Amino acid sequence: MENGTKLRILYLYQHLVQHTDAEHTLSTAELMKILKEDYSVKVSRNTISDDLAMLHDCGLHIEHYESTQNKYYYDGHIYELPELKVLVDAISSSKFITQRKSDELIAKLLTLTNSQNAAKLRRHIYVAGRAKSDNENGYYIVDAINDAIDTKRKISFRYTDFDVTKQRYIANDGEPYTVSPYTLIWDGDYYYMRGFCDERQEMRNFRLDRIAEQPKILNQIAVMPPEDYTPADYSKHVFRMYDTDEPVSVQLYCHVSVMKYLIDKFGSDFETMVVDDEHFKATVSVCPSTTFYSWVFGFNGKIKVEGPQNVAETYKEMLVNALNEM
């Protein structure tokens, strides 16, 4: 098939997908006019019929019905309108994806439905002031890390932090980290990579939007993760606390009103013990970072840390230090 023919068929298919359905059809004459005026392609009736028959035979859901003239339409949208709305909302609200890239992705999603549905979808797109990443390298960072995980290679990259003026700077004294990547974890807002860091000689977590540029895939075999390392289990424990701490079992004394919040965070399979009609004890596996302590504090005494002792003491010290700073 010649390139000109391929391009003509692509134009036909694209236009039918975006502008037709069973209620909005196009005749052979109308398609010829569209090809000529919109795409500068002149074509005969027989050629149009052959092209549309080829698309149908390829399973691309181009249908037609006969009246005084043949009418054609696309009858195979992959996504229903509510499904596209969910995808658009996910992209719009994602902090990891920059605003420019969000707009590009949404524009591509809208091509998966006809123009009528796309117009409806545009009217309902709204995101309330979500902070978006300014790191335009996000896609390439994810791609490089995926390749490194697949090929079991180490990666090298520079990591950023922020100063008091909100300006980025290169952390680790400007030196790159060398990491054996194990897992990419999406926590609802950001992407994180978990892996073994050569410089720290321990498991570390890195937020992808803080990686300065596309990581270099090194010609070094990655350090293998521990035999008991399970990404799915780990992601349940991190509690959106991507620090360097490993998960530990923490005992909490809770008021019944917070049960729904524990289930929201940990699922329904954590261990509980009834104390009385209004209180229960829960054992959860978390990374005991400042984020966890802040979460506990937010319940105004309805959740208390009972153990282990070092975790309870750390929480107490944090509260005392906060009071002393007032």
VOBA-1610 file (N, C-alpha, C; in pm, whole numbers, padded with zeros to 5 digits, always signed):
BEGIN
Met+00084-00119+00000Met+00000+00000+00000Met+00088+00125+00000Glu+00062+00220-00093Glu+00142+00340-00102Glu+00115+00432+00016Asn+00214+00520+00046Asn+00201+00612+00159Asn+00081+00704+00143Gly+00054+00748+00017Gly-00061+00836-00005Gly-00192+00768+00028Thr-00202+00641-00006Thr-00323+00564+00025Thr-00338+00545+00175Lys-00227+00513+00242Lys-00231+00496+00388Lys-00277+00624+00456Leu-00225+00737+00409Leu-00260+00864+00471Leu-00407+00897+00449Arg-00458+00870+00328Arg-00599+00896+00297Arg-00690+00812+00387Ile-00657+00685+00403Ile-00737+00597+00488Ile-00731+00642+00633Leu-00612+00687+00677Leu-00599+00738+00813Leu-00688+00860+00834Tyr-00691+00952+00738Tyr-00777+01070+00748Tyr-00924+01029+00758Leu-00963+00934+00674Leu-01102+00886+00677Leu-01138+00830+00814Tyr-01053+00742+00863Tyr-01079+00676+00991Tyr-01084+00779+01104Gln-00988+00870+01107Gln-00983+00971+01212Gln-01108+01056+01213His-01153+01097+01094His-01270+01183+01087His-01397+01108+01128Leu-01410+00985+01086Leu-01527+00907+01124Leu-01531+00882+01274Val-01416+00853+01335Val-01411+00829+01479Val-01453+00953+01557Gln-01406+01069+01513Gln-01427+01192+01590Gln-01562+01258+01564His-01625+01229+01451His-01742+01308+01412His-01868+01228+01382Thr-01863+01095+01396Thr-01983+01018+01361Thr-02019+00917+01468Asp-02145+00880+01468Asp-02196+00766+01541Asp-02324+00724+01470Ala-02404+00635+01531Ala-02523+00584+01462Ala-02624+00694+01430Glu-02621+00803+01506Glu-02714+00914+01484Glu-02654+01025+01399His-02524+01022+01380His-02456+01126+01303His-02370+01057+01197Thr-02423+01047+01076Thr-02358+00973+00969Thr-02306+01068+00861Leu-02223+01015+00773Leu-02170+01091+00661Leu-02185+01009+00533Ser-02228+01075+00428Ser-02244+01006+00300Ser-02110+01002+00226Thr-02108+00924+00118Thr-01987+00916+00036Thr-01950+01055-00017Ala-02050+01129-00064Ala-02024+01263-00117Ala-01969+01355-00009Glu-02024+01345+00110Glu-01976+01430+00220Glu-01833+01395+00259Leu-01801+01266+00259Leu-01664+01225+00291Leu-01566+01273+00184Met-01606+01267+00058Met-01520+01317-00049Met-01494+01466-00030Lys-01597+01541+00004Lys-01583+01685+00025Lys-01491+01715+00143Ile-01506+01639+00252Ile-01422+01658+00371Ile-01276+01632+00339Leu-01250+01523+00267Leu-01111+01490+00230Leu-01050+01601+00145Lys-01131+01656+00055Lys-01079+01761-00033Lys-01056+01891+00041Glu-01156+01935+00121Glu-01148+02067+00185Glu-01063+02069+00312Asp-01070+01960+00390Asp-00998+01958+00518Asp-00857+01900+00507Tyr-00838+01809+00412Tyr-00709+01740+00405Tyr-00640+01753+00269Ser-00703+01829+00175Ser-00645+01851+00041Ser-00620+01720-00033Val-00713+01626-00020Val-00703+01495-00085Val-00822+01478-00179Lys-00797+01463-00308Lys-00902+01437-00405Lys-00917+01287-00425Val-01043+01240-00430Val-01067+01097-00435Val-01199+01071-00507Ser-01211+00953-00571Ser-01335+00917-00640Ser-01428+00840-00546Arg-01552+00824-00592Arg-01650+00749-00513Arg-01606+00604-00492Asn-01556+00543-00597Asn-01515+00402-00587Asn-01400+00385-00488Thr-01307+00481-00490Thr-01194+00472-00398Thr-01241+00484-00254Ile-01333+00578-00230Ile-01388+00594-00094Ile-01452+00464-00048Ser-01534+00403-00135Ser-01602+00278-00099Ser-01501+00168-00068Asp-01396+00160-00147Asp-01293+00058-00123Asp-01220+00083+00009Asp-01189+00209+00036Asp-01119+00243+00160Asp-01204+00208+00282Leu-01332+00242+00278Leu-01420+00215+00391Leu-01442+00065+00408Ala-01450-00008+00298Ala-01465-00154+00306Ala-01340-00216+00370Met-01224-00161+00338Met-01099-00211+00396Met-01096-00188+00547Leu-01139-00070+00589Leu-01143-00041+00732Leu-01238-00137+00803His-01354-00162+00743His-01451-00254+00803His-01395-00395+00811Asp-01329-00439+00704Asp-01273-00575+00701Asp-01161-00592+00802Cys-01097-00483+00837Cys-00990-00488+00937Cys-01044-00487+01080Gly-01175-00487+01096Gly-01236-00490+01228Gly-01240-00357+01298Leu-01240-00247+01221Leu-01234-00113+01281Leu-01371-00049+01296His-01476-00127+01292His-01612-00083+01327His-01666+00031+01242Ile-01629+00034+01114Ile-01692+00129+01024Ile-01817+00063+00966Glu-01933+00119+00998Glu-02060+00061+00956Glu-02128+00152+00854His-02225+00097+00782His-02301+00181+00690His-02442+00125+00673Tyr-02532+00213+00630Tyr-02664+00164+00590Tyr-02701+00232+00457Glu-02783+00165+00380Glu-02816+00211+00247Glu-02950+00282+00246Ser-02952+00396+00182Ser-03078+00465+00154Ser-03067+00512+00009Thr-03100+00636-00018Thr-03077+00685-00154Thr-02927+00694-00181Gln-02849+00702-00074Gln-02704+00698-00084Gln-02649+00632+00043Asn-02533+00571+00032Asn-02474+00505+00149Asn-02436+00607+00256Lys-02464+00572+00382Lys-02428+00656+00497Lys-02333+00576+00584Tyr-02225+00639+00627Tyr-02122+00570+00705Tyr-02107+00633+00843Tyr-02070+00547+00939Tyr-02044+00598+01074Tyr-01953+00500+01148Tyr-01894+00550+01255Tyr-01807+00467+01339Tyr-01888+00413+01455Asp-01880+00282+01477Asp-01965+00218+01578Asp-01883+00135+01676Gly-01767+00185+01715Gly-01684+00102+01802Gly-01599+00180+01900His-01655+00282+01963His-01577+00360+02058His-01526+00273+02172Ile-01399+00283+02197Ile-01337+00199+02300Ile-01389+00237+02438Tyr-01409+00367+02461Tyr-01447+00415+02593Tyr-01586+00479+02590Glu-01662+00451+02694Glu-01787+00523+02715Glu-01755+00659+02775Leu-01850+00751+02765Leu-01828+00888+02815Leu-01793+00891+02965Pro-01863+00816+03051Pro-01825+00818+03193Pro-01684+00765+03217Glu-01641+00665+03136Glu-01506+00612+03151Glu-01402+00718+03116Leu-01427+00791+03007Leu-01335+00898+02968Leu-01331+01007+03073Lys-01446+01036+03134Lys-01452+01140+03238Lys-01362+01102+03355Val-01363+00975+03394Val-01278+00929+03503Val-01131+00946+03466Leu-01094+00908+03342Leu-00955+00920+03299Leu-00912+01066+03293Val-00998+01153+03243Val-00966+01295+03237Val-00946+01352+03377Asp-01034+01315+03468Asp-01022+01363+03606Asp-00891+01318+03670Ala-00854+01192+03643Ala-00730+01139+03701Ala-00609+01216+03651Ile-00607+01246+03521Ile-00495+01321+03464Ile-00494+01464+03515Ser-00611+01526+03521Ser-00619+01665+03565Ser-00572+01683+03709Ser-00605+01588+03794Ser-00575+01602+03936Ser-00439+01549+03975Ser-00370+01483+03884Ser-00240+01425+03917Ser-00135+01534+03937Lys-00073+01535+04053Lys+00032+01633+04081Lys+00160+01600+04006Phe+00178+01475+03970Phe+00302+01432+03906Phe+00313+01487+03764Ile+00200+01503+03696Ile+00199+01544+03556Ile+00187+01696+03548Thr+00273+01760+03470Thr+00269+01905+03457Thr+00139+01948+03389Gln+00107+02078+03405Gln-00017+02129+03344Gln-00013+02116+03193Arg+00101+02146+03131Arg+00112+02136+02986Arg+00091+01993+02939Lys+00155+01898+03007Lys+00140+01758+02967Lys-00002+01708+02995Ser-00064+01756+03102Ser-00203+01720+03129Ser-00293+01763+03015Asp-00274+01886+02968Asp-00356+01937+02858Asp-00337+01854+02732Glu-00211+01814+02704Glu-00182+01732+02586Glu-00250+01596+02595Leu-00241+01532+02712Leu-00301+01400+02729Leu-00453+01405+02718Ile-00513+01508+02778Ile-00659+01520+02771Ile-00704+01540+02628Ala-00628+01622+02552Ala-00663+01643+02411Ala-00658+01510+02335Lys-00562+01424+02366Lys-00554+01294+02300Lys-00671+01204+02342Leu-00706+01209+02470Leu-00819+01128+02516Leu-00948+01166+02446Leu-00965+01295+02422Leu-01088+01341+02359Leu-01103+01292+02216Thr-00993+01250+02155Thr-01003+01194+02019Thr-01057+01052+02021Leu-01072+00992+02139Leu-01123+00856+02149Leu-01276+00851+02150Thr-01337+00968+02137Thr-01482+00971+02129Thr-01520+01068+02017Asn-01648+01077+01986Asn-01689+01166+01878Asn-01694+01311+01927Ser-01713+01402+01832Ser-01705+01545+01865Ser-01815+01587+01962Gln-01933+01522+01952Gln-02043+01558+02044Gln-02007+01522+02188Asn-01955+01401+02208Asn-01916+01361+02342Asn-01796+01441+02392Ala-01703+01470+02302Ala-01585+01549+02342Ala-01628+01686+02392Ala-01727+01747+02325Ala-01777+01878+02368Ala-01840+01869+02506Lys-01917+01760+02530Lys-01977+01741+02663Lys-01868+01727+02769Leu-01763+01652+02734Leu-01657+01626+02830Leu-01583+01755+02866Arg-01558+01839+02766Arg-01489+01966+02793Arg-01567+02053+02889Arg-01700+02050+02878Arg-01783+02133+02965Arg-01776+02089+03110His-01739+01964+03133His-01740+01910+03269His-01601+01894+03329Ile-01498+01941+03259Ile-01362+01932+03314Ile-01341+02044+03413Tyr-01313+02007+03537Tyr-01286+02107+03641Tyr-01199+02044+03747Val-01093+02112+03783Val-01007+02066+03892Val-00982+02185+03983Ala-01007+02166+04111Ala-00997+02275+04207Ala-00855+02295+04256Gly-00782+02386+04189Gly-00655+02436+04238Gly-00553+02333+04281Arg-00537+02225+04204Arg-00437+02126+04239Arg-00298+02175+04204Ala-00204+02160+04296Ala-00064+02191+04267Ala-00011+02090+04167Lys+00056+02138+04064Lys+00110+02050+03961Lys+00261+02058+03960Ser+00324+01948+03922Ser+00470+01945+03911Ser+00517+02039+03801Asp+00639+02092+03817Asp+00698+02174+03711Asp+00810+02098+03640Asn+00822+01968+03668Asn+00928+01887+03609Asn+00877+01824+03480Glu+00919+01879+03365Glu+00872+01832+03235Glu+00936+01700+03193Asn+01033+01650+03272Asn+01101+01526+03236Asn+01028+01402+03287Gly+00911+01419+03348Gly+00846+01309+03416Gly+00831+01183+03335Tyr+00781+01196+03210Tyr+00760+01079+03126Tyr+00890+01004+03100Tyr+00995+01080+03072Tyr+01122+01018+03036Tyr+01188+00953+03159Ile+01163+01010+03275Ile+01215+00951+03399Ile+01150+00816+03424Val+01016+00810+03410Val+00944+00685+03429Val+00992+00580+03329Asp+01010+00620+03204Asp+01051+00528+03099Asp+01189+00469+03128Ala+01283+00555+03170Ala+01418+00508+03199Ala+01419+00411+03318Ile+01343+00442+03421Ile+01339+00355+03539Ile+01276+00220+03504Asn+01169+00224+03425Asn+01108+00097+03381Asn+01207+00011+03304Asp+01284+00073+03215Asp+01384-00002+03138Asp+01488-00062+03230Ala+01532+00016+03330Ala+01634-00034+03422Ala+01582-00151+03505Ile+01454-00143+03549Ile+01395-00253+03625Ile+01386-00378+03538Asp+01343-00360+03413Asp+01329-00474+03322Asp+01462-00541+03293Thr+01568-00461+03279Thr+01700-00516+03243Thr+01789-00542+03364Lys+01733-00515+03486Lys+01808-00537+03612Lys+01941-00462+03611Arg+01933-00334+03579Arg+02051-00247+03578Arg+02036-00135+03680Lys+02149-00085+03726Lys+02150+00031+03815Lys+02127+00158+03733Ile+02080+00262+03802Ile+02065+00393+03738Ile+02140+00498+03819Ser+02172+00607+03754Ser+02239+00718+03819Ser+02160+00845+03789Phe+02138+00928+03890Phe+02062+01051+03870Phe+02093+01150+03982Arg+02067+01276+03953Arg+02078+01381+04054Arg+01939+01407+04112Tyr+01937+01434+04242Tyr+01811+01451+04314Tyr+01803+01593+04368Thr+01684+01651+04370Thr+01670+01791+04408Thr+01599+01810+04540Asp+01622+01924+04600Asp+01551+01969+04719Asp+01520+02117+04698Phe+01465+02184+04799Phe+01428+02325+04786Phe+01490+02406+04900Asp+01531+02530+04866Asp+01583+02618+04969Asp+01472+02707+05023Val+01507+02803+05109Val+01405+02886+05176Val+01334+02980+05078Thr+01390+03001+04961Thr+01324+03086+04860Thr+01245+03003+04759Lys+01225+02875+04788Lys+01152+02781+04703Lys+01225+02748+04574Gln+01356+02772+04572Gln+01436+02740+04454Gln+01493+02599+04466Arg+01490+02526+04355Arg+01547+02391+04354Arg+01699+02398+04362Tyr+01756+02299+04428Tyr+01900+02280+04423Tyr+01930+02131+04424Ile+02049+02095+04379Ile+02087+01955+04373Ile+02130+01907+04511Ala+02061+01806+04563Ala+02093+01750+04694Ala+02218+01663+04686Asn+02255+01606+04800Asn+02371+01517+04808Asn+02499+01587+04761Asp+02511+01716+04799Asp+02630+01797+04763Asp+02654+01800+04613Gly+02545+01793+04537Gly+02558+01802+04392Gly+02595+01672+04323Glu+02618+01567+04401Glu+02661+01439+04344Glu+02540+01352+04310Pro+02551+01270+04206Pro+02438+01182+04170Pro+02429+01063+04265Tyr+02309+01009+04274Tyr+02287+00884+04347Tyr+02298+00768+04247Thr+02343+00655+04296Thr+02343+00531+04219Thr+02248+00435+04287Val+02145+00392+04214Val+02036+00317+04276Val+02002+00194+04192Ser+01973+00083+04261Ser+01915-00035+04198Ser+01763-00024+04214Pro+01691+00013+04109Pro+01547+00036+04123Pro+01468-00095+04130Tyr+01373-00101+04225Tyr+01292-00221+04242Tyr+01147-00201+04201Thr+01090-00087+04241Thr+00947-00068+04225Thr+00915+00077+04197Leu+00815+00101+04110Leu+00754+00232+04096Leu+00619+00228+04167Ile+00596+00323+04256Ile+00474+00323+04337Ile+00400+00454+04315Trp+00273+00444+04280Trp+00187+00562+04265Trp+00099+00571+04388Asp+00105+00684+04459Asp+00031+00692+04585Asp-00095+00776+04575Gly-00134+00811+04453Gly-00253+00893+04436Gly-00220+01035+04397Asp-00104+01084+04436Asp-00058+01217+04401Asp+00073+01215+04325Tyr+00166+01134+04371Tyr+00300+01134+04315Tyr+00346+00992+04283Tyr+00448+00987+04195Tyr+00519+00862+04169Tyr+00641+00858+04260Tyr+00669+00739+04311Tyr+00791+00717+04389Tyr+00862+00594+04335Met+00992+00595+04348Met+01073+00478+04315Met+01135+00428+04444Arg+01129+00298+04464Arg+01196+00237+04579Arg+01307+00147+04527Gly+01424+00159+04589Gly+01537+00078+04546Gly+01651+00086+04644Phe+01760+00015+04613Phe+01877+00013+04701Phe+01975+00121+04656Cys+02010+00211+04749Cys+02098+00324+04719Cys+02241+00288+04758Asp+02334+00292+04662Asp+02474+00258+04690Asp+02536+00355+04788Glu+02507+00484+04775Glu+02570+00584+04860Glu+02529+00569+05007Arg+02405+00530+05030Arg+02356+00514+05168Arg+02362+00369+05216Gln+02385+00278+05124Gln+02388+00135+05155Gln+02262+00091+05228Glu+02148+00134+05175Glu+02019+00098+05233Glu+01908+00122+05130Met+01790+00068+05161Met+01673+00093+05078Met+01631+00238+05095Arg+01602+00304+04984Arg+01559+00443+04987Arg+01440+00462+04895Asn+01369+00574+04916Asn+01256+00611+04832Asn+01283+00747+04771Phe+01256+00760+04643Phe+01280+00885+04571Phe+01154+00926+04498Arg+01115+01052+04515Arg+00999+01104+04444Arg+01041+01142+04303Leu+00969+01092+04203Leu+01016+01105+04065Leu+01021+01250+04017Asp+00928+01334+04063Asp+00930+01472+04016Asp+01045+01553+04076Arg+01117+01493+04172Arg+01235+01559+04228Arg+01365+01506+04168Ile+01355+01409+04078Ile+01473+01364+04002Ile+01500+01470+03895Ala+01623+01518+03890Ala+01654+01638+03812Ala+01641+01617+03662Glu+01679+01501+03611Glu+01674+01476+03468Glu+01658+01326+03446Gln+01649+01287+03321Gln+01633+01145+03289Gln+01751+01066+03344Pro+01725+00963+03427Pro+01835+00885+03483Pro+01917+00815+03375Lys+02045+00798+03405Lys+02132+00720+03316Lys+02124+00573+03357Ile+02101+00486+03260Ile+02102+00342+03287Ile+02247+00295+03277Leu+02299+00244+03385Leu+02440+00206+03392Leu+02460+00061+03346Asn+02579+00032+03306Asn+02612-00105+03267Asn+02659-00184+03389Gln+02580-00175+03494Gln+02610-00245+03620Gln+02485-00322+03662Ile+02504-00448+03698Ile+02391-00530+03742Ile+02337-00476+03874Ala+02206-00463+03884Ala+02143-00410+04004Ala+02160-00505+04122Val+02165-00447+04242Val+02162-00526+04365Val+02023-00586+04378Met+02013-00715+04397Met+01883-00781+04403Met+01810-00747+04534Pro+01679-00731+04529Pro+01603-00702+04651Pro+01602-00822+04744Pro+01573-00800+04873Pro+01561-00913+04966Pro+01457-01014+04918Glu+01476-01139+04954Glu+01384-01244+04908Glu+01241-01220+04952Asp+01223-01156+05068Asp+01088-01134+05120Asp+01029-01001+05076Tyr+01097-00931+04983Tyr+01047-00801+04939Tyr+00928-00821+04845Thr+00814-00765+04884Thr+00693-00773+04804Thr+00638-00633+04782Pro+00643-00582+04659Pro+00598-00445+04634Pro+00456-00418+04681Ala+00365-00512+04659Ala+00226-00489+04698Ala+00212-00474+04848Asp+00282-00560+04924Asp+00276-00550+05069Asp+00339-00420+05117Tyr+00453-00384+05057Tyr+00521-00263+05102Tyr+00435-00140+05079Ser+00367-00134+04965Ser+00288-00016+04934Ser+00174+00003+05033Lys+00128-00104+05098Lys+00024-00092+05199Lys+00078-00031+05327His+00208-00051+05352His+00265-00006+05478His+00315+00138+05473Val+00351+00187+05356Val+00421+00315+05350Val+00331+00430+05389Phe+00199+00417+05378Phe+00108+00515+05434Phe+00136+00654+05383Arg+00180+00661+05258Arg+00220+00787+05198Arg+00328+00855+05281Met+00417+00777+05335Met+00527+00828+05416Met+00656+00778+05356Tyr+00699+00842+05250Tyr+00811+00786+05175Tyr+00943+00838+05229Asp+00975+00800+05348Asp+01102+00831+05410Asp+01191+00707+05400Thr+01298+00705+05478Thr+01390+00591+05469Thr+01353+00481+05567Asp+01255+00504+05652Asp+01220+00405+05753Asp+01157+00281+05691Glu+01181+00168+05756Glu+01115+00043+05717Glu+00985+00029+05796Pro+00887-00040+05741Pro+00761-00058+05813Pro+00780-00134+05944Val+00706-00090+06046Val+00705-00160+06175Val+00561-00172+06221Ser+00535-00265+06313Ser+00402-00283+06370Ser+00383-00182+06483Val+00280-00101+06471Val+00252+00004+06569Val+00116-00023+06632Gln+00110-00013+06766Gln-00015-00035+06838Gln-00080+00100+06868Leu-00208+00110+06832Leu-00283+00234+06851Leu-00403+00210+06940Tyr-00433+00308+07025Tyr-00554+00306+07108Tyr-00648+00409+07047Cys-00768+00365+07006Cys-00852+00449+06920Cys-00995+00461+06970His-01055+00577+06942His-01198+00595+06963His-01272+00537+06843Val-01391+00485+06865Val-01467+00417+06760Val-01490+00508+06639Ser-01496+00639+06659Ser-01526+00732+06549Ser-01416+00737+06443Val-01297+00684+06476Val-01185+00690+06379Val-01167+00559+06303Met-01253+00461+06332Met-01238+00332+06263Met-01240+00348+06111Lys-01331+00433+06062Lys-01343+00449+05916Lys-01215+00507+05856Tyr-01146+00591+05933Tyr-01022+00651+05881Tyr-00908+00549+05877Leu-00906+00459+05973Leu-00805+00353+05969Leu-00830+00260+05851Ile-00956+00227+05828Ile-00988+00140+05714Ile-00953+00209+05584Asp-00978+00341+05576Asp-00941+00416+05455Asp-00792+00407+05429Lys-00711+00410+05535Lys-00566+00413+05519Lys-00505+00274+05504Phe-00556+00177+05579Phe-00489+00048+05586Phe-00570-00068+05529Gly-00690-00041+05478Gly-00775-00151+05436Gly-00843-00209+05558Ser-00907-00323+05542Ser-00985-00381+05652Ser-00918-00502+05717Asp-00792-00532+05678Asp-00732-00655+05729Asp-00632-00633+05842Phe-00629-00512+05903Phe-00539-00493+06016Phe-00602-00551+06144Glu-00518-00583+06239Glu-00562-00650+06363Glu-00628-00550+06457Thr-00743-00588+06516Thr-00811-00502+06613Thr-00852-00582+06737Met-00871-00510+06848Met-00921-00572+06971Met-01015-00473+07038Val-01136-00519+07070Val-01236-00432+07135Val-01195-00406+07278Val-01198-00279+07320Val-01171-00241+07459Val-01302-00220+07532Asp-01390-00139+07477Asp-01525-00119+07530Asp-01613-00072+07414Asp-01734-00024+07445Asp-01826+00015+07338Asp-01774+00132+07255Glu-01682+00209+07306Glu-01637+00328+07236Glu-01489+00326+07199His-01418+00221+07237His-01274+00221+07210His-01227+00084+07160Phe-01121+00086+07081Phe-01060-00037+07035Phe-00910-00015+07019Lys-00836-00125+07014Lys-00693-00118+06986Lys-00669-00173+06846Ala-00575-00113+06776Ala-00543-00156+06640Ala-00392-00172+06627Thr-00352-00274+06553Thr-00210-00294+06520Thr-00195-00277+06370Val-00119-00176+06331Val-00102-00144+06189Val+00047-00144+06156Ser+00078-00171+06031Ser+00216-00170+05984Ser+00240-00042+05907Val+00328+00044+05959Val+00354+00174+05897Val+00502+00208+05903Cys+00539+00307+05823Cys+00670+00370+05837Cys+00652+00486+05935Pro+00709+00476+06055Pro+00683+00577+06159Pro+00759+00707+06135Ser+00717+00783+06035Ser+00782+00909+06001Ser+00702+01025+06059Thr+00749+01146+06033Thr+00678+01265+06081Thr+00539+01274+06018Thr+00523+01222+05897Thr+00392+01224+05834Thr+00292+01140+05912Phe+00336+01026+05960Phe+00250+00940+06041Phe+00213+01009+06172Tyr+00312+01068+06240Tyr+00285+01136+06366Tyr+00190+01253+06346Ser+00205+01326+06236Ser+00116+01438+06207Ser-00027+01388+06184Trp-00038+01274+06118Trp-00170+01215+06096Trp-00236+01179+06228Val-00163+01115+06318Val-00215+01080+06450Val-00257+01206+06525Phe-00172+01309+06523Phe-00201+01433+06596Phe-00329+01498+06547Gly-00358+01484+06418Gly-00475+01547+06360Gly-00607+01497+06416Phe-00607+01385+06487Phe-00731+01332+06544Phe-00756+01380+06687Asn-00673+01473+06732Asn-00700+01544+06859Asn-00721+01448+06977Gly-00634+01349+06989Gly-00640+01258+07102Gly-00725+01135+07081Lys-00797+01126+06970Lys-00881+01008+06946Lys-00800+00888+06899Ile-00674+00912+06861Ile-00579+00804+06833Ile-00456+00828+06918Lys-00415+00727+06996Lys-00296+00736+07080Lys-00199+00626+07042Val-00071+00661+07039Val+00033+00563+07008Val+00073+00492+07137Glu+00050+00360+07142Glu+00084+00284+07262Glu+00217+00211+07249Gly+00257+00176+07133Gly+00381+00101+07117Gly+00414+00078+06971Pro+00538+00034+06947Pro+00643+00005+07043Pro+00692+00131+07115Gln+00766+00110+07222Gln+00802+00221+07309Gln+00881+00329+07236Asn+00974+00288+07149Asn+01055+00390+07081Asn+00970+00477+06988Val+00866+00419+06928Val+00778+00498+06843Val+00695+00594+06927Ala+00642+00546+07040Ala+00565+00632+07129Ala+00651+00745+07184Glu+00777+00714+07220Glu+00867+00817+07273Glu+00901+00921+07167Thr+00923+00875+07045Thr+00953+00969+06937Thr+00836+01065+06914Tyr+00715+01012+06918Tyr+00596+01095+06901Tyr+00586+01197+07015Lys+00611+01151+07137Lys+00604+01241+07252Lys+00709+01351+07239Glu+00830+01316+07199Glu+00937+01415+07183Glu+00900+01518+07076Met+00838+01472+06969Met+00797+01564+06865Met+00696+01665+06917Leu+00600+01617+06998Leu+00500+01707+07055Leu+00563+01807+07150Val+00656+01760+07235Val+00723+01849+07331Val+00805+01954+07257Asn+00878+01912+07155Asn+00959+02008+07077Asn+00872+02113+07010Ala+00754+02069+06961Ala+00664+02163+06897Ala+00613+02267+06997Leu+00582+02222+07119Leu+00537+02314+07224Leu+00648+02411+07263Asn+00770+02360+07270Asn+00884+02447+07310Asn+00915+02552+07206Glu+00877+02526+07082Glu+00903+02622+06976Glu+00801+02735+06972Met+00693+02721+07048Met+00586+02823+07046Met+00626+02946+07126
//
